[in-house]
């Protein structure tokens, strides 16, 4: 690889381009935190969707859709 000079070379060196030591991705702890957040969000969403108020609203929407005259 040819050597890049000036401001472009400084930016590439700063961001890990061209030196073979760039960031390869996220680490296991970041995966774990993302997974915990996703499971927590799924639990809250499940509780909301299965609540009596949401169930009644969904039943109302379905009932209106089935009662439409064509």
N, C-alpha and C positions, 0 to 999 in steps of 0.2 A: 504494500500500500504506500502511495507516495505521501510525503509529509505535507500537511496543510499549514499554511502560514497565516498570520494576522488574526483578525477578530474571529473569523470563521473557525480557525484552528483552536482558538481558546474556548469557543462555545462547544465544539466537539469534544475537547478534552474534559471540560467541565461536566458535560452530560454523559460521559462514558462512551462516546462513539469512537470507534476506531482503535481503542486500546485493548480490547478483549476482556475488559473487566466491567462491563455494563451490568445493570440490575437485571437479574434473570426472572423476577416475578415476586410474588408475595410469599412470606414465610408461613410456616405451619400455624403459628399463633394467630396470624391474621385470618387464616382459613377458619380456625376454631371460633374466633370472635364473630366472624360473618355467619357461621353456621348457628351459633347460639342466638344471634339476633334474628335470623330467619325463622328458627324454630319458635322463638318468642312471639314474633309477629304472626306466624301461622296459628299459634294457640289463641291469641287475642282475636284474630279474624274468625276462627272457628266458633268462639264463644259468641261473637256478635251475630254471625250468620245463623246460628242455631237458637238465638234468643226468641222469646215469644213475639216480641214486637216485629222483628224482621220476618219471622215466619208468617205472621198474619199479613204483613204488607205484600210478601211474595205471593201468598195465596190469593189476595185481592187482585193483584196484577194478572195472574193466570186466569182467574175467574172472569175478569173483564175481557181478556183476550179470547176466551172460549165463548163468551156471549155475544161477540160481534156478529152482526147480520150482514150477509153478503148479498 
